[in-house]
Amino acid sequence: MKVLVVGGGGREHAIITALSKSPKKPELYAAPGNGGISNKAKCVDIKATDVEAMVRFAKENNIDLTVIAPDDPLMLGMADRFEEEGLRAFGPKACAALIEGSKVFSKNLMKKYNIPTAAYEVFDNAEDAIGYLKGVNYPIVIKAEGLALGKGVIIAADKGEAEQAVRDIMCDKVFGDAGSRVVVEEFLTGHEVSVLAFTDGKTLVPMVSAQDHKRALDNDEGLNTGGMGTFSPSRLYTEAIAAECMEKIFMPTMDAMNKEGRTFKGVLYFGLIMTEDGVKVIEYNARFGDPETQVVLPRLKTDLLEIFLAITEDRLSDIDIEWYDNAAVCVVMASGGYPKSYEKGYEIFGLDEAEKDEDVVVYHAGTAIKDGKIVTSGGRVIGVTAVAPDLESAIKKSYEGVKKISFKDAHYRTDIGRK
């Protein structure tokens, strides 16, 4: 079986690593892939957003399954085009991916179907948004409506910061067209947790919980990033909370999308916060999270390829999905200056040394091969993931791996897993 994975980051490396363990022994391709992915899959020089080129490649090379991992091609309708051409693809259609692609759509969906979330208002122009900010309680959350690489959310401590956030998003377009509208949202207090779920639109199966670290610096300080590390499971996500989420959030969301004529098939990501008033939804994603995937998939016991096939064939209910009773921690090593400007092309040392421990895997996010050497090519460069019987042991092993790796201006948090 030939399987193509669309994308070239740490998430895709984790997906390909999991697929490579399938008893079906698939022939793996990645487009565009990266320096690390090239060890497990044939990398094809096609941009993840080039829908027509991806369709052509799949047809010409008799690809049996294409896994669309990033958000952008999903919103561009890549899954729709594959279906039109009679090709099998894993990932939601554009009309369903809108649950991530438009924060206005997702907030209105939650309001309509009584799915718990923060109170909010939507604004089409900066003047009205700034006027509204005069009468709200702080801190407040300002969100760009569209896709912004995980960075389109600003928590403003006061009116000045909030007004500046609105101007940055709506006037200066720091997130491009994603900022044509903003959602101004109540700031919720509590512990955050991420839960991804497999769904074919009829059955929904939550994965093990995880917790992300978005801020660039220790103690959750500094700028928002795409994620500086993560761990699984959450220390606070109990069986009782999981049952509450299934009843009030997970199943109602799947049902709501069906009622809206937007049946969701793929991986649905729930960004949750546990408040004094119960669990509420912060955000949805229409795909595997990054870097959550790097700690969730190493804990998966069931064949990931079989799960993907079952979802595309509407038979997820036939699969018994099992997980290892362990813990995983991923520490992201980033380029100095990320998430702002940074240099590329620095050689990375110590990768093989780090992976001598069989419980450690290095997922490549922003790497490339230059003159036979692995070099940096992005903001988040690698994610060092360790699996162990418990969180403390996984934290220790992950940082032992990090210390064996080096590249110029490398930056990482030292407190991943301590939340």
HULINZI-V804587 format. One record per backbone hydrogen bond with DSSP energy under -0.5 kcal/mol. NH is the residue of the N-H (numbers start at 0). CO is the residue of the C=O. If there is no record, write none. Layout:
# HULINZI-V804587
nh=NH co=CO
nh=NH co=CO
This chain:
# HULINZI-V804587
nh=2 co=26
nh=3 co=64
nh=4 co=28
nh=5 co=3
nh=5 co=66
nh=6 co=30
nh=12 co=8
nh=13 co=9
nh=14 co=10
nh=15 co=11
nh=16 co=12
nh=17 co=13
nh=18 co=14
nh=19 co=15
nh=20 co=16
nh=20 co=17
nh=21 co=18
nh=24 co=21
nh=26 co=0
nh=27 co=25
nh=28 co=2
nh=29 co=41
nh=30 co=4
nh=31 co=43
nh=32 co=6
nh=34 co=366
nh=37 co=33
nh=38 co=35
nh=39 co=36
nh=40 co=36
nh=41 co=27
nh=42 co=40
nh=43 co=29
nh=45 co=43
nh=49 co=46
nh=50 co=48
nh=53 co=49
nh=54 co=50
nh=55 co=51
nh=56 co=52
nh=57 co=53
nh=58 co=54
nh=59 co=55
nh=60 co=56
nh=61 co=58
nh=62 co=57
nh=63 co=1
nh=64 co=1
nh=65 co=87
nh=66 co=3
nh=66 co=64
nh=67 co=65
nh=67 co=89
nh=68 co=5
nh=68 co=66
nh=73 co=69
nh=74 co=70
nh=75 co=71
nh=76 co=73
nh=77 co=72
nh=80 co=76
nh=81 co=77
nh=82 co=78
nh=83 co=79
nh=84 co=80
nh=85 co=82
nh=86 co=81
nh=89 co=65
nh=90 co=88
nh=95 co=92
nh=96 co=92
nh=97 co=93
nh=98 co=95
nh=99 co=96
nh=100 co=96
nh=101 co=97
nh=102 co=144
nh=105 co=101
nh=106 co=102
nh=107 co=103
nh=108 co=104
nh=109 co=105
nh=110 co=106
nh=111 co=107
nh=112 co=108
nh=113 co=110
nh=114 co=109
nh=115 co=113
nh=117 co=280
nh=120 co=183
nh=122 co=181
nh=128 co=124
nh=129 co=125
nh=130 co=126
nh=131 co=127
nh=132 co=128
nh=133 co=130
nh=134 co=131
nh=135 co=132
nh=138 co=155
nh=139 co=155
nh=140 co=184
nh=141 co=153
nh=142 co=182
nh=143 co=151
nh=144 co=177
nh=144 co=180
nh=145 co=177
nh=150 co=147
nh=153 co=141
nh=155 co=139
nh=155 co=153
nh=161 co=157
nh=162 co=158
nh=163 co=159
nh=164 co=160
nh=165 co=161
nh=166 co=162
nh=167 co=163
nh=168 co=164
nh=169 co=165
nh=170 co=165
nh=170 co=166
nh=171 co=166
nh=173 co=167
nh=175 co=172
nh=177 co=174
nh=178 co=175
nh=179 co=176
nh=181 co=122
nh=182 co=142
nh=183 co=120
nh=183 co=181
nh=184 co=140
nh=184 co=182
nh=185 co=118
nh=186 co=138
nh=187 co=185
nh=190 co=273
nh=192 co=271
nh=193 co=209
nh=194 co=269
nh=196 co=267
nh=197 co=204
nh=198 co=265
nh=199 co=202
nh=200 co=202
nh=204 co=197
nh=205 co=203
nh=206 co=195
nh=209 co=193
nh=210 co=230
nh=212 co=228
nh=215 co=222
nh=216 co=220
nh=219 co=216
nh=220 co=216
nh=220 co=217
nh=224 co=213
nh=227 co=212
nh=229 co=329
nh=230 co=210
nh=231 co=327
nh=237 co=235
nh=241 co=237
nh=242 co=238
nh=243 co=239
nh=244 co=240
nh=245 co=241
nh=246 co=242
nh=247 co=243
nh=248 co=244
nh=249 co=244
nh=250 co=245
nh=252 co=248
nh=253 co=249
nh=254 co=250
nh=255 co=251
nh=256 co=252
nh=257 co=253
nh=258 co=254
nh=259 co=255
nh=260 co=257
nh=261 co=256
nh=264 co=262
nh=265 co=198
nh=267 co=196
nh=267 co=265
nh=268 co=266
nh=268 co=284
nh=269 co=194
nh=270 co=268
nh=270 co=282
nh=271 co=192
nh=271 co=269
nh=272 co=279
nh=273 co=190
nh=274 co=272
nh=274 co=277
nh=277 co=274
nh=279 co=272
nh=280 co=115
nh=281 co=270
nh=282 co=270
nh=284 co=268
nh=292 co=288
nh=293 co=290
nh=294 co=291
nh=295 co=291
nh=296 co=292
nh=298 co=295
nh=299 co=296
nh=300 co=321
nh=301 co=321
nh=306 co=302
nh=307 co=303
nh=308 co=304
nh=309 co=305
nh=310 co=306
nh=311 co=307
nh=312 co=308
nh=313 co=310
nh=314 co=309
nh=317 co=314
nh=318 co=315
nh=320 co=318
nh=321 co=319
nh=323 co=298
nh=325 co=323
nh=326 co=387
nh=327 co=231
nh=328 co=385
nh=329 co=229
nh=330 co=383
nh=331 co=227
nh=331 co=329
nh=332 co=381
nh=333 co=331
nh=333 co=410
nh=334 co=378
nh=335 co=408
nh=337 co=334
nh=339 co=336
nh=344 co=375
nh=347 co=373
nh=348 co=346
nh=348 co=405
nh=353 co=349
nh=354 co=350
nh=355 co=352
nh=356 co=353
nh=357 co=355
nh=359 co=356
nh=360 co=384
nh=362 co=360
nh=362 co=382
nh=363 co=361
nh=364 co=380
nh=365 co=380
nh=367 co=374
nh=369 co=367
nh=369 co=372
nh=372 co=369
nh=374 co=367
nh=374 co=372
nh=375 co=345
nh=376 co=365
nh=377 co=365
nh=380 co=332
nh=380 co=378
nh=381 co=332
nh=382 co=362
nh=383 co=330
nh=384 co=360
nh=384 co=382
nh=385 co=328
nh=386 co=358
nh=387 co=326
nh=393 co=389
nh=394 co=390
nh=395 co=391
nh=396 co=392
nh=397 co=393
nh=398 co=394
nh=399 co=395
nh=400 co=396
nh=401 co=397
nh=402 co=398
nh=403 co=399
nh=403 co=400
nh=404 co=401
nh=405 co=348
nh=409 co=406
nh=410 co=333
nh=417 co=414
